[in-house]
Amino acid sequence: MEGINVWAILTAAVASFVLGGLWYSPMLFGKAWQREVGLSDEELAKGNMGVIFGSTFVLLLIASFVFAMFLGPRPPLALGLGAGFSAGLCWVASSFGISYLFERRSFKLFAINAGYHTLQFTVIGLVLALWPAA
């Protein structure tokens, strides 16, 4: 774990969590996402939000940690942004695309989810690149 900055990873996970909260809020794409996945307000309200949000944060910590291991300690800004954008778009979004094609999901849902994950990894790369050296 040498060279891995726990505070940068934690901050990247928090930033991704906040981004997701905004992205899937009614201000941005929340209502469109809700329609595309077919969930009513009542069904959403029945979810165990503690488990959902807590598990989401743990998964964001894992993604941030592994991406930090991938980038190495204090990556240059261009690498952090470029690798983050590429990982989100070319690994995550393209993998979603394959699943969505077979599942017959809409392009709109793909665009919403792929857009979030592309920005998520871009933000993670940005935070890891900008974090001051120890």
N, C-alpha and C positions, 0 to 999 in steps of 0.2 A: 504494500500500500504506500510505498515511498513515492513522494511527489504528488500524491492525491490529496487535494485540499478539501477536507470535510465541510468547511464553511462554504466553499464555492459550490459544492454538490448540493448542500442544503438550500442555498440561495437559488440555484438553478431549478430545484424541485419546487420551491415556493413560487418562483416566477412562472413556471409552467402551470402550476395549480391556479394562480391568479389569471393567467391567460385563458385557461379552460373555463374558468368561471365567467369571464367576460364573453368569450367566444360562444358559449352555449347559453348565454343569458338572453332574455327577451329583447335586449337592446341590439343584439347582433343576430345570431342564427338560431337561438333557442326554439322559437316557435316553428321555424321551418324544419329544424331537426326533429322536433316532436311530431310534426305531421308526417315526415318521411319515415320515421320508425313506427308510427301508428300508436303512440301512447297518448292517452287522454290526461287531462290535469289530475283526475282522480287516481289513475294508475300511477302517475309520477308521485303523488302524495303518499301512496302506500309503501313506497320503497323505504328501506332502512338507510336513511341518509348518513348516519354515523358510519355504518359499514361501507357504504358506497364511497363517501369522501375519504374515509380513513384508508381504505384499500387503494383508492386512486393515488393518494399521497405516497403510500409505500411503493407503488409501481413507478411513480415519478422519481422517487429516490433511487430505485434500481436502475431506471433508464439513465438518470444523470450520472450515477456512479460508473456504470459500464461505459458511457460515452466519455467520461473523464479518463478512464483507463485507455480507451481507444485513442483519444487525442494526445495523451501524455500531459506532463506538467506544464502549465502556463503556455498553451499553444498561441501562436501568432493570431492576431485578429482575423486575418483573411482565412486562415485554416479553420478557426472556430466557426466563423459564419458560413464559409463554403462547405465544410464537412457537415455542419448542422443542417443546412438547407438541403444538401444532397442526400443525407441520411433520411430526412423526413420525406422528401419528395420521391427519391429513387428506391429506397428500401421500404419504408413504411407505407407510403401512399400507393406505390405500385403493387405491394402485397395486398393491401386492401382492395385495389382495383381487380385483381385476379379473383378474390373471394366474392366481391360484389357482382362480377360478371356471372359467375356460376349461381349465385343466390338471387339473381335477377333484381338486385337493388337499384334504386334510381341513381342517375348521375348527380342529381342535386345532393343526395345523402353522401355520395362519394366526395363531392367537392367540399362539403362542410367538414367531414371528418378528416379527409386528406389535407385540407387547408390548415386545420388545427395542428395536426401532427407535423406538418412541414414547418410551421412557425414554432411549434414546441421545441423541436430539435435545433432550430436556428437560435432560439432564445437560450437553450442550454449551452450551445457552442459559444454564444456571445458572452454569457456570464463566466464561463470557464476561461475564456480568452482575456476578459477584462479584469479578472480577480487579481489583486496585487500579489506579487511574489512574497513568499513568507520570509 
